[in-house]
Amino acid sequence: MSGDLQHPDRDPDRRQFVAQEQQPFGAVLACIDSRVPPELLFDTGLGDLFVMRTGGEAIDPVVTGSVEYGPMTSGTPLVVVLGHQRCGAVKAAYESLRDGEPLPGNLQAIVKALQPAYEQAVSEGGADPVETMTRAQVTLTAADLRSNQDLAPLVGKGALAVVGAYYSFDTGKVEVLVGAPS
């Protein structure tokens, strides 16, 4: 938030250190938005994060498997589902569902994946339904991953935290919405 970046783990020594093996401390499922690269937002370096990016943090079996990879193969103790302010993918899905107008090509798969968040946002109401839907998508996705048959046992024994978070462009702050480890 302050702009005091450390740029850790980005030199040739770090590259050599992680060349044969990795032990990332976190996995982040974020949006494809060009303004929210997790490695830069969290000021991390080589080998620090597993990162998956999909429109509106939409998940399917391949994405879920990618999220599972770190915790299940190398004991990664943290998964963050990171939504963000002014999400274009969520806005497009919201408008498509509201207006009953399908999006072209495979974009409709994103709309379908975000439909539960749309339904939650509509039932909740609020001043900005797209922001409400964005937060709902983060919360629903984090809950889905937390209750996943393979991740739930790790969560249950405290070996894994699955956190839903929201990034504000205006402030640079990442707000934890759900799943903060105790």
Secondary structure, DSSP 8 states (H G I E B T S, - for coil): --------S-SHHHHHHHSS----SEEEEE---TT--HHHHTT--TTTEEEEE-GGG---HHHHHHHHHHHHHH---EEEEEEETT-HHHHHHHHHHHHT---STTHHHHHHHHHHHHHHHHHH--S-HHHHHHHHHHHHHHHHHHT-TTTHHHHHTTS-EEEEEEE-TTT--EEEEE----
